Amino acid sequence: MTDTLVRSLKAGLIGSGIQASLTPAMHMAEGVAQGLRYEYELIDLNALGATEDDLPRLIADAERRGLAGLNITHPCKQAIISFLDELAPDARRLGAVNTVVLKGGRRYGHNTDWWGFAEGFRRGLPDADLGAAVQLGAGGAGVATAYAALSLGLRRLTVFDREAERAQSLAEMLSPIFPKADIVAGTDLATAMRDASGLIHATPTGMTKYPGLPLDPELLDERHWVAEIVYFPLETALLKEARRRGCRTLDGGGMAVFQAVGAFRLFTGLEPDAARMLMHFRSMTG
């Protein structure tokens, strides 16, 4: 590694309740391996007593302090868009941003979540039946997981959200992008699960801060595969119950690692070693 590539770089993560996030450790370890002096900080809305309304101030502060980029997580993935200068095509289609590059006084929004979920799914559930799936959650992460599953060839997706209009909006947004798929907002979870081959969980339920199950466990059957986005804890109550019932499962680690792979590439301009980042993640989660 030449001296010209050994440079300092700073990045951060904006979100709520993110003190347990492993994203900083993944970025900084890969940075060290690539010869960078890499600092990655948490900008926790809860710790700061801040809300989504403070995003303009937080982004401006990051720019002032010379951060190369920001990762964005719950609950800011959609709210952040109003404060960006440009959106990459995938971020524009999805209406959600998880990675912001700060360069030359401009703010560029990207979405590496969908690719992260797709890559994790391809590796972890390579033979999954993609005939029909139920998705719980239609927020920023849910937009990405739905887009990813449909990109992988899912033929029918039924979306549920506590805010029914949000599920409907997601179905309407994705239908023209994937005209061969049947994408609907669900009204009867029991019936949808009975007809589905898999379940995608894209809500915060199961996180340390939001414990519990996102659905009645009686709706799970051994024929279902279950894909999770939560990775702290890595074994959520949902995955534990799904495995107990004989389901094939995918934890949230793959999405966590591969979205970080994409963000690292965007922040640094260097090609990350995905296998090394995955190994580091697994070493931190046991």
DOLUMTI-397203 format. One record per residue (C-alpha): z, y, x; residue in one letter. Coordinates in pm, whole numbers, padded with zeros to 5 digits, always signed. Each point is the difference from the previous one (the first is absolute). Layout:
<pts>
ZYXA
...
</pts>
This chain:
<pts>
+00000+00000+00000M
-00103+00331+00155T
+00219+00310+00000D
-00240+00171-00241T
+00091-00255-00267L
+00375+00016+00063V
+00080+00282-00236R
+00270+00106-00240S
-00045-00037-00373L
+00225+00067-00296K
-00033-00127-00358A
+00224-00046-00300G
+00059-00159-00339L
+00070+00198-00318I
+00163-00181-00291G
+00316-00063-00195S
+00270-00239+00120G
-00187-00103+00315I
+00285-00042+00251Q
-00060-00377+00019A
-00375+00038+00064S
-00139-00206+00289L
-00312+00218+00026T
+00140+00221+00280P
+00089-00302+00215A
-00345-00155-00051M
-00181+00319+00095H
+00215+00080+00300M
-00007-00354+00142A
-00379-00010-00022E
-00013+00348+00148G
+00202-00112+00303V
-00226-00304+00040A
-00300+00235-00005Q
+00150+00234+00258G
+00105+00277-00239L
+00320+00200-00015R
+00018-00041-00376Y
+00268+00157-00220E
+00009-00093-00368Y
+00251+00161-00235E
+00125-00052-00353L
-00027+00294-00240I
+00218-00139-00278D
+00000+00204-00320L
+00338-00144-00098N
+00162+00087+00332A
-00146+00351-00013L
+00091+00062-00364G
-00370+00059-00059A
-00256-00101-00263T
-00377-00024-00034E
+00001+00376-00062D
+00099+00045+00365D
-00312-00173+00134L
-00181+00324+00095P
+00296+00111+00210R
+00046-00343+00161L
-00368-00030+00094I
-00010+00354+00140A
+00310-00076+00206D
-00161-00318+00137A
-00308+00202+00100E
+00214+00266+00166R
+00181-00264+00204R
-00324-00159+00114G
+00003-00332-00187L
-00334-00183+00020A
+00045-00154-00340G
+00221-00108-00285L
+00036-00320-00193N
+00078+00054-00367I
+00197-00236-00220T
+00175-00013-00339H
+00006+00230-00192P
-00253+00231+00171C
-00326-00196+00035K
-00171+00180-00286Q
+00184+00334+00010A
-00102+00055+00363I
-00369+00029-00087I
+00032+00354-00132S
+00102+00121+00344F
-00280-00159+00206L
-00330+00146+00120D
-00217-00313+00000E
+00018-00354-00134L
-00164-00310+00143A
-00220-00179-00255P
+00252-00280-00063D
+00285+00246-00054A
-00219+00202-00238R
-00093-00307-00202R
+00358-00124-00018L
+00160+00339-00064G
+00280-00095+00240A
+00070+00081+00365V
+00236-00179+00238N
-00126+00148+00329T
-00063+00364+00086V
-00161+00101+00329V
+00090+00351+00115L
-00273+00130+00228K
-00147+00338+00081G
+00203+00174-00268G
-00134-00230-00272R
+00151-00284-00198R
-00200-00320-00053Y
+00118-00254-00256G
-00064-00374+00037H
+00110-00319-00172N
+00076-00296+00227T
+00220-00171-00262D
-00285-00174-00178W
-00145-00147+00319W
+00350-00097+00111G
+00061-00195-00320F
-00345-00159+00009A
+00039-00113+00360E
+00346-00141-00066G
-00129-00180-00309F
-00299-00149+00184R
+00229-00139+00266R
+00292-00106-00217G
-00168-00132-00316L
-00350-00093+00122P
-00074-00250-00278D
+00158+00188-00290A
-00164-00032-00342D
-00147+00345-00072L
-00093-00072-00359G
+00268+00219-00158A
+00312+00185+00112A
+00272+00216-00145V
+00112+00309+00190Q
+00333+00171-00056L
-00016+00366+00101G
-00277+00260-00016A
+00136+00263+00237G
-00128+00087+00346G
+00062-00346+00143A
-00132-00168-00315G
-00327+00188+00026V
-00043-00140+00352A
+00093-00360-00084T
-00227-00006-00305A
-00291+00141+00201Y
+00065-00256+00273A
+00019-00298-00237A
-00320+00102-00176L
-00170+00053+00337S
+00095-00358+00086L
-00176-00124-00314G
+00265-00004-00273L
-00183-00042-00330R
+00263+00110-00253R
+00292+00236+00055L
+00260+00090-00260T
+00218+00294+00101V
+00347+00080-00131F
+00212+00306+00069D
+00310+00150-00159R
-00224+00299-00072E
-00274-00162-00209A
-00237+00292+00047E
+00014-00047+00376R
-00115-00363-00033A
-00279+00113-00230Q
-00109+00270+00245S
-00013-00251+00284L
-00213-00240-00205A
-00238+00280-00097E
-00024+00123+00359M
-00077-00341+00152L
-00235-00138-00266S
-00310+00197+00110P
+00071-00084+00367I
+00014-00373-00079F
-00237-00040-00297P
-00009-00381+00026K
+00377-00028-00043A
+00203+00022-00320D
+00277+00256+00058I
+00238+00081-00284V
+00339+00155-00068A
+00229-00271-00131G
+00211+00006-00314T
+00140-00356-00009D
+00139-00113+00335L
+00085-00353-00113A
-00355-00067-00119T
-00155+00159+00307A
+00216-00214+00231M
-00089-00312-00195R
-00370+00069+00057D
+00032+00115+00363A
-00022-00191+00325S
+00197+00258+00196G
+00241+00294-00001L
-00014+00314+00213I
+00326+00191+00013H
-00050+00368+00086A
+00321+00175-00107T
+00312+00086+00206P
+00209-00261-00187T
+00149-00240+00249G
+00053+00259+00271M
+00356+00033+00125T
+00025+00323-00198K
-00152-00152-00317Y
+00132-00359-00019P
-00101-00250-00264G
-00303-00170-00149L
-00303+00186-00142P
-00060-00255-00278L
+00162-00284-00189D
+00000-00293+00247P
-00086-00237-00284E
-00352+00145+00011L
-00055-00146+00349L
-00164-00339+00027D
-00085-00218+00298E
-00372+00067-00054R
+00052+00368+00082H
-00037+00159+00340W
+00228+00302+00043V
-00085+00290+00236A
+00273+00254+00079E
-00019+00350+00151I
+00372+00048+00068V
+00092-00096+00355Y
+00360+00114+00029F
+00142-00250-00066P
-00287-00227+00097L
+00122-00265-00242E
+00038+00182-00330T
+00165-00146-00307A
-00349-00044-00145L
-00128-00204+00294L
+00314-00212+00010K
-00030-00080-00370E
-00375-00060+00025A
+00044-00247+00285R
+00278-00174-00190R
-00249-00056-00281R
-00266-00137+00235G
-00224+00308+00028C
-00199+00084+00311R
+00126+00335+00126T
-00099+00289+00223L
+00267+00237+00126D
-00053+00372+00055G
-00008-00030+00378G
-00376-00031+00028G
-00067+00319-00192M
+00271+00180+00199A
-00148-00104+00334V
-00369+00042-00073F
+00036+00342-00166Q
+00183+00098+00320A
-00286-00142+00207V
-00241+00228-00187G
+00227+00303+00027A
+00058-00052+00374F
-00376-00003+00054R
-00039+00325-00193L
+00291+00179+00171F
-00079-00101+00357T
-00372-00071+00016G
+00091-00327+00174L
-00065-00354-00122E
+00333-00167-00082P
+00074-00364+00074D
+00059-00133-00352A
+00139-00335+00120A
+00249+00179+00224R
+00112+00230-00282M
+00039-00297-00236L
+00207-00187+00260M
+00222+00304+00051H
+00050+00039-00374F
+00098-00367-00037R
+00247+00035+00289S
+00174+00284-00186M
+00015-00180-00334T
+00105-00341+00131G
</pts>
